[in-house]
Amino acid sequence: MKKSYLLLATVGLLLFVNCSQEPIASTIDTEASLENSISQDLLSIDQINQIIDKELRETGEFDWNNTSDQVLWSATVHGKNLLTIGYGNIGESFSTSQNKSRLNISKNSILEVVQISEKKTKKQALVEDDEVLNVVDVVVENINSITELRKRKDIRYLEPNGYSFFTNTNYPENQRSSSGCSQDGQTLNSADYRTVAPGSLVSWTYDKHNITQAWQHSTGANVTVAVVDTGISPNQSLLGSNFNDGYSSGRTVQKYGTFIDSNWWWSTNIDGPNDRCGHGTSMSATIASPRNNNNLPVGVAYNSNLVSYRATEDVVLNDYHERKGVKNALVQLGNRSDVKIISMSIGYPWSIGNVKDGVRYAHSKGKLIFAAGGTSLDFTNWYPVIFPASMSETVAVTGVTDSGNYQQCDVCHDGSQIEFTVVMERDNNNNRTSTVLGFNNGQSSYVGGSSVATATTAGIAALVWSKYPNWNRDQVLQRLRQSADLYPYKSSTKGYGNIDALQAVQ
């Protein structure tokens, strides 16, 4: 089985190499001329990708707000003419009783601009009007619509949410990604686990964080952790009908879906909660698989409640329906008073406006949100911390080896936004990573990268919140920091380092 890494992606990151080898069309003199051009020539996908790649390499960031009208319009056209508009003042991701009236006026005025420019009725122009967030999706075909919208002061961002950076001449538009996906089971090496009563396997990585010792004080009971990912396998009963088994009892598992598996933006058919990838199953198992006598890996918080959202097809948010699915999952979780922790081992190279708004909404409701710092191929490790781990509203986590000197895993991203690290890879054998419950009944497997590091940290947070149920998010986060190796100092790339779970729950 391939490791279930948060890839950026095997398909997608090869684009960094492929794009740099392809010259820009001779009709365009330089990259600068592309940025400054206001012509109505439609740029190719490869031309747009080269502009994106250049900015990523030079600044580590990319923002559609910094591109020309031509670039934004071209990307919108290539993205099935879908344009996402985040309206309101800077920072107004969602409406409140104080600003609702003003925002409704602003939204209707923006839609009127689109209708006039596009010569469409509201029904023809409007794809989605979010009920909670200050976001609308519209159909745009005319570059003048972009120009007119950019004149307004009540728009936070315009983004071509149907466009994917992971699409070029080598990877056609209709090819779907499978990054981080695997359903294969693996036979575990006996050196990579030990057995605890009543017959569960403890990953070798747990001992690097004193997780089993922490179980003497807390097992995650009465804390609900949500996983926004690819769902849970219907073939894994230990994350379903047998969720309460052995030492794991009195808890609940709930499964939802917000992802629409369709190439057509107008489709509204939610695909359901079942994992077809494998990544979401691994992350959910890392957090909450039961402690029983089945001789299979146990989760970090084996008595916690679990809520799973199939919000995406794989770990790379390169599809309109994936971005929309994650946004909707975050809003729904934000509205649930029982959910305290959200784990997101998914991402994208740069910020996605509607997902950012969803994160901010969930954060405003007191949720502690963990996000993966990023995992990729070793020759693309120059890339910094990915989105949404790059946001201040999330807690970014990455993986390190067991070398003892905070050596990042071969495929893990790090940077200034990283808050914590988790040991998840043997320094002398990078094929030996965390052990985890498999996709199918009776299976076990290995999983690595910043994905499992994030899920592990979410599980430790559940142990802390279970021990101190009256604490708020900030108190739990501060306890995690105080229990980490490097505290009170913070590394420029590894944050506060490895958490000692035992210290955190004492």
N, C-alpha and C positions, 0 to 999 in steps of 0.2 A: 504493500500500500504506500502511496505517496503520502508524505506528511500533510496534515490538514492545516496548512499555513494560511495566514491572511496575505494572499499574494496581491501584488499590484500590477499586473497579474502576469502569469507566465506568458499569456498571449499579449497582455497590455504593455508590460514593461519592455518586451522586445521591440516595441514601437520606438522607444528611445533610441535604439540602434538603427532600426530601419529608416526612421524619418531623417536622421542625420546623413544618411547615405543618398537620399533622393534630392536632386536639385530642384529649386523652385522654378516653375514654368518661366520660359524666356520672356513671356509678355510682361512679367513683373521684374523690375530691375533689381530691387533689393528688398530685404525683410522690412526695412524702415519704410519703404514706399508702400508696402502692404498696410502697415500700421496707420500711416497718414492718409491713405487713399480714401476718397469719398465717392469713388465711382460706383456704378451699379453692376459691375462685373461680379459674377458669382465665383468666389474662391473655391478651390477644390478642397476636399477633406485633408489631403496631404499638406496643402499650403497652410490651412488653419492649424493643423497639428504642429507644423514647424514653428509657427509663431508661439503656440502654447509651450512647446518644448524649450524654446529659447528663453522664455521668461522664467520657466521653472528652473532651468540650469543657472540662470544669472541671479535670480532673487530667491529661489526656493518657494515661491508662491505664484499663483495665477488668479486673476480676477477679471471677469468679463467686463466689469466697469471700466477697465483700463484699455480696452480694445476700441478700434474704430467702429463706426456704424456698419461699414462693409463687412468686417470680420464677424460681428455679432449677428448681422442679418444672414450672412452665408452659413454660419453654424446653425441658425434657426431653421433655415431652409433644408439643410442636410439632416436636421433632427425632426423631420416630418412636420415642419412649420409650427412647432410648439414653442411658445415663449412663456416663461414663468415670470410673473411680476410680483415683487414684494413691495407693497405700498406702505405709506406712512412715513413718519419721521425716523431718523436713525435710531435704532434700538427698539422700535415698536414692532416686535414680532407678532404680537397678538393684541386684541382690543381689550379695553377695560370699560367700566361704566362711565369713566370720565372722558374717554376719547372715542367711544363707539360712534357717536353721531357724526363727528368730524371725519372719521375714517370711512364711514359709509358714503358720505358725500364725495370724498376723494376717490374711492373705488369706482363709483358710478361715473365720475368725470373721466377717469382713465379709460374705462370701457367705452365711453362715448368717443374718445379719440381713436381707439382701435376700430370701432364700427365705421366711423367716417372715413378713415384712411384706407381701410380694407374694403369699404363698400359692402359691408355685411350687416345682417341683423344681429342683435345681441345673442340670439340662439345659435347663429352660425359662428360667431366669433368666440364665444365663451365656452371653454372646455370644462373648467372646474372653478368653483368659488368656494374656498375653504370656509367652513362654518366657524372655526376657532382662530386660525392664524390669518394674518393680513397678507394673503397670497391668492392670486388668481392665475389660472392657466388660460392662454388665449391662442388663437390661430393667427399667425402673421405671415403674409406672403410678400408684402411690399416694404422695401427698404425705408420708404418715407415714414412708415409707422414707427420704426426704430428711432428715426431722427426726431419725430414729434414727441415721442414718449421721453426721450432723453432731455428735452427742454424743461420737463416738469421738475418741481422741487419736492414733490410728495411721493417719489419712487425711490426705494432703497436699493433695489437691484433689478436688472433685466437679465435673465439667463435662458439660454437655449436648452431646456431640460430634456429634450429628446436627442441631444447630440452626445456622442461618446468619443472621448479622446482615444479609446481603444478600437477605433474603426479607421482603417486606411485601405489602400489598394491590396494589401496582403491579407487583410481580414475583412471580408465583405460585411456590409451593414446588417445583414440578416443572420450572421453567425452569432450565436449566444455564447457567453463565457461560461466556464466551468471551474473557475479559480477556487482553490481550496477545497474542492469536492472529492470525496472518496467514500465508498460504502464497503470497502474491503476490510475484513478482519485480519488480525495478526496474532501469531503465537508470541507471547511475551517471554523475554529472557528472564530467567529466575533471579538474575542480579538486579533486575529493574523493579522489583516489588518485594514486599514482605506481607505475611498473612496476619490478620488480627481477627479476634472473635467477632462474630460467630463463624467466620470463614470468608472474609472479604480481603481483597488485595489492595494494599496501600502503595501508591506510586513512590518510587525512590525520591521524587522531587518534594514530596510532602515533608520529609525529614529535614530538608534544607530550610524549612520555615516553621518547624515545630508544630505542625498542624495536628498530628495525633495527640500530642501532649495537651494542646488546646482543647481537645474534645473532653477532657476531664472537667472543664468549666463551661463549655458551650458546644452545642451541635447544630445551631442554627434554627432551633424550634421557634415557631410563631413569627418568623421573618419571611416575607415574600420577595423573591428575586425574579426579575423579568429578564428574559434573553431575547433580544431583537436580532434575528439571524435567519437561517433557512428553514426553521421549523424543527420538529422532532419526528424521527422515523416511526411509522405505525408498526414496524416490525420489532420494536424494542419495548417489550412489556414492562421492563423495570423503570421506564419513563412514561408508563401508561397505567394499565390495570394493576400492575404489581409495584406501583410506586411506594406503597406502604408494605414493607417486607422486612423481616428480621428486626434489627434495632431501629429501623426507620418506621415511624408510626404517627398517626394523627395529623397528617399533612395532606396537602392537595396539589395536584398538577392540572393546569389548564392550558389548552392549546387553541390558538387563534391564527387566522390568516388575514393579511391585508395586501398580499402580492397578487397582481393580475398577470398571469402567464400568457401574454399575447404580444405580437408585434404591432398590434393596432392600438393607437392611443385611445380610441373611443370605447374600447372594450371595458366592461364593468364587471366581468365575471371573476370574482375572487377565487383563487386556486385552492384555497383550503389550508389547513395547518400542517399537512404532512411534508416532511423533509424529503426532497428528491436529490439532495446534494450530499449530505453527511456531516457538513460542518456544524450546523446548528445542533444536531444530535450530540456531537462531541462536546460542544461548549456547555450544553445543558447537563450532560453527564458529569463533566468536570465539576460543576457546581453542586449537583444534587442527587446523583445516582445513589441508590439505597445501600445501606450496610447490612448485608445478609450473609447466608451461607452458600452462595452460588459460586464462590471462588472467582469472582469478577471484581474489577476496580470499583472502589467506593468514591463518592463525591466529597468535596471539601466540607460542605455544610449539609450533611446527609439527612438532617431533619428539617430543612427549610422547605417552604412552599415554593413552587415553581410556576411561572407563567411564561409560555413560549409564544412568540409571534413569528410566523413565517412571513417576513416582510420583504424578502429578497430572494433571488434565485441562487446567488452565490455570494462571495464576500466583497466583490467589487461593484459599487453602485453606479454602473455605467448604462443604466436603462431607465427610461421615464417611469415605468411602472415600479421599478425598485426604489427609486427616490421617493415617489409618491407613497409606496408601501411603508417605507421607514418613517416618513413624516407622519402618516396616519397612525402607525403603531405608537409613536412617541406621544401623540396627542391623547390617544386612548389610555395609555399608561399614566400620563400626567393626571388624568381625571380619576384614577383609581386611588383611593385612600389607603388601601392595603399594601400596595407595592411601594417598597422603600428603596430598592436597588435595581438599577438597569445595567445590564452588561451588553456591550456592543463590540463584537470582534469583526467588524465590517468597516469599509471606508472607501475613500477616493483620494486622488492626489491633491485636490484642492477643494475649497469650500463649495457646498451646494446649498443655495439660499433657503429653499423650503425645508430641507433637513435641519439646517442651522436653526430655523425658526422653531421647528419641532423640539429640538434639544433645549432651546431656551424656555419653551413652554413647560416641558417636563421639569426642568431645573427650577422654574419659578414655583412649582408645586412641592418642592422639598426633596426631590429624588436625587439620590447619589448615583451618578452616571459614570461608569467605567468604559473606556474606549481603547482599542488596540493602537499602539504607536505605529504599527505597520510592519509587514513582512514581505520580502521580495527575493529576487535572485541575488547572489552575492556580488555580481558585477554592477548592480544598480543600488547598492547600499548608500550611495551618495545622496539618495533622496531623503529629505527630512521627515519629521513626524507627519503622518497623514491626517486628513479630516475624517471624523469629527474629533479625534484625539487632540488636534491642534487648538481646539476651543478652550477658553478659560472655564466654561461651564462643565467640562468633562474632566475626568481624572485619567490621564494617559499612562499606560503601562507597556513595558517591553520585556523581552526575555533575555536572560544571560546564561552563560554556561556555569558548570560547577567548578571552574578553575580557582575560585576564591578571590579573584581580583577584578570582578565586574567586567569580564570579557563578554561583549554582546554576542548573541548567537549569530551564526554565519549569515542568516537572512533577516535579522531583526533591525529595525530602524530605531534610532535614538535621537535625542535633541533636548533643547531647553524646556520643552513642554512636558517631558516625562516626569511623572511623580513617583512611580515605584517600579521595581524590577522583580522578576520571578525567575528562579533557577528552573530551567526546563530542558536543558540539553547537556549531554556528557561532553566535556571538553575534548576528550580523545576519540569520540565517536559520535558525530552529529546525527547519526541515524537512531540514536538512543535518546528518546525524549520522554515526555510524560506518558504514563499509561492511563488508559481511559476505557470506559464501557463502549462496546461497539455498536454498529448500526443495526445489527440483527440480534435476536435472542441468542444468548450463549457466546456472543463474540466479545473479544477485547481488542484493543488496538493501541497505537501510539499517536500522539498529536503534539505538535510543537509550534514554535513561532510566538509572536506577540499575542496571537489569538488565545492560546491556552493560558498564557501569563495573565491576560485580562480576566478570563473566567475564574482563574484561581484566586485572584485578588478580590473579585466580587464575592466569592465564597467565604474568604476570610472576613470581609466586611460584614457578611451575614452572621458569622460567629460573634463578632463584636456587638452588633445591634441586638442580637438575641440575648446576650449577657446584660446589656444595658438598654432595655426596651424603651425607656423614657428619654433617651438621648435624641438629638436631632442630627441631621446630616453633617453639619460642621463639627459636632463633637465626635462623631464616629470617624470622620476623616482625620481629625487632629490626633485621635488615638492611634490610628494607623501610622501616621507620620512619626509620632513619638516612639512607636515600636519598631521603626525601621533602623537598619544598621548605621546609616550615615547621619541621622538626626542629631543635633539641630542644623547640621550643614546640609547643603543640597548640591549635588554634582551638577555640572553644566549639561550633562548628557544622560545621567542615570537617576536623576531625582534624589529621593531619600534612600534609594537602594532597596534591599530585601527586607520584607516585613517579618518580624518574629510573631507568629500567631499566638503563641503561648503568652508572651508579654502583653499582647494587645487585649487579651480577654481577662487578664488578672487585675 
